């Protein structure tokens, strides 16, 4: 594991997704077969408010140190079932490319996609 995800600056929202893994095939006559792989995982998108360059550097330097989805890290996220609590999980970056937007106001807009490690 490569550390703990920085919580300063704190993201303004988290998008939650749960992905189920199934195999699906369809024949020429339209018959569909689906087989469950009995596996699922949670995926998250961390959405930040507009950030200054200094705030952006804190997050970007940590993400850069992860070498894409190679490294894993721990992160505390808000619990969707309880407004006042959080839970900690092990995660990795969802892809190798991290993009950010620089607005005309010189503030950075940034979203980070992460995947729970099972």
Steps between C-alpha positions, in 0.01 A plus 500: 500500500627846408368725772179679582305718259526869601183643653611861477362645279184298553289395201154657478315186389542129432326310221442135596464214251478127555608280213393134467707273280308274262574325173241553232466355149234536236449260212394593146141393572481744793539255788691660787694315768634669811729343758592665828864505604381553860710811532430867549690807608436862582632784288517863608552838338635768734386845385695802624386860522708750299855476638793740511836381365629427854193293589516318167867411551422312822256267326682478168837413658343215697325367189819530296687294761252211453626427146149455363305198625821328613499632858234453765413741780253542782230765486221614732169563327162620627269213584193521269288328767588743779547873451734542796743210454777391265660169411851416385578275207794396286484635145697562183467747215251388235723584204843624400388838367416784739352814347422840649358823364650843557231767486536860390491592870826297549318243714530128434200270455586143587334159534674180606369152414590226746412130534465301819762225535345175617 
